[in-house]
Amino acid sequence: MATNSSQNKWRAKNKLVKRQLNVMAKSHVHDHLQRLADDFRLRGKGEAVSFATFVTRALLQRADYNDDVAQMLEDLAEAYHRDRDIHSN
């Protein structure tokens, strides 16, 4: 855990472009974030969260022009909601 002074220094440096996000998540979520970081040469789980958001935004944009991608996203959302207790925190 970072010290208060290092956290305050980070906040002061990044106050206009970043906000800190601390999230409690199941162990398997942490494991998958680490795997994303390893597989895509990212700088840790925090960057893996940004990457996952980037990929999701790209797929949403692609879905506007591609029915197969739109259906895939719909299927994934349906599967997530069906098994939400397994996947969510």
C-alpha positions in Angstrom: 0.0 0.0 0.0 1.4 3.4 -0.9 2.1 6.0 1.7 -0.2 9.1 2.1 2.6 11.3 0.8 3.2 9.3 -2.3 -0.6 9.1 -3.0 -0.9 12.9 -2.6 2.1 13.4 -4.9 0.5 11.1 -7.5 -2.9 12.9 -7.2 -1.3 16.4 -7.5 0.7 15.3 -10.6 -2.2 13.7 -12.4 -5.2 15.7 -11.1 -6.3 16.9 -14.5 -5.9 13.7 -16.5 -6.4 10.7 -14.1 -8.6 9.6 -11.2 -7.7 6.8 -8.9 -9.9 3.7 -9.0 -9.7 1.2 -6.3 -12.0 -1.8 -6.9 -12.5 -4.9 -4.8 -12.7 -7.8 -7.2 -12.8 -11.6 -7.0 -9.4 -13.4 -7.3 -10.2 -14.7 -10.7 -10.7 -11.2 -12.0 -7.3 -10.2 -10.8 -5.9 -13.4 -12.4 -7.5 -12.5 -15.7 -6.3 -8.9 -15.6 -2.8 -10.2 -14.9 -3.1 -12.6 -17.9 -4.2 -9.7 -20.1 -1.2 -7.7 -18.9 1.1 -10.6 -19.7 -0.4 -11.5 -23.0 -0.5 -8.0 -24.4 2.7 -6.7 -22.8 0.9 -4.2 -20.6 2.3 -2.5 -17.5 0.2 -4.4 -14.9 -3.4 -4.9 -14.0 -4.3 -1.2 -14.0 -3.3 -0.9 -17.6 -5.2 -4.1 -18.4 -8.3 -2.4 -17.2 -7.7 0.5 -19.5 -7.0 -2.0 -22.4 -10.2 -3.9 -21.7 -12.1 -0.6 -21.9 -10.3 0.3 -25.1 -11.2 -3.0 -26.7 -14.8 -2.8 -25.6 -15.1 0.7 -27.1 -13.6 -0.5 -30.3 -16.0 -3.4 -30.5 -18.9 -1.1 -29.9 -17.8 1.1 -32.7 -17.3 -1.9 -35.0 -20.7 -3.2 -34.1 -22.3 0.0 -35.6 -21.1 -1.3 -39.0 -20.9 -5.1 -38.6 -23.9 -7.1 -37.6 -21.8 -10.1 -36.6 -19.9 -8.0 -34.1 -23.1 -6.5 -32.8 -24.6 -10.0 -32.3 -21.4 -11.2 -30.6 -21.6 -8.3 -28.1 -25.2 -9.0 -27.5 -24.5 -12.6 -26.8 -21.6 -11.7 -24.4 -23.8 -9.2 -22.5 -26.6 -11.8 -22.3 -24.2 -14.5 -21.0 -22.7 -12.1 -18.4 -26.1 -11.1 -17.1 -27.2 -14.7 -17.0 -24.2 -15.7 -14.9 -23.6 -12.4 -13.2 -23.1 -14.0 -9.8 -20.1 -15.9 -11.1 -18.5 -13.0 -13.0 -19.3 -9.9 -10.9 -18.0 -8.8 -7.5 
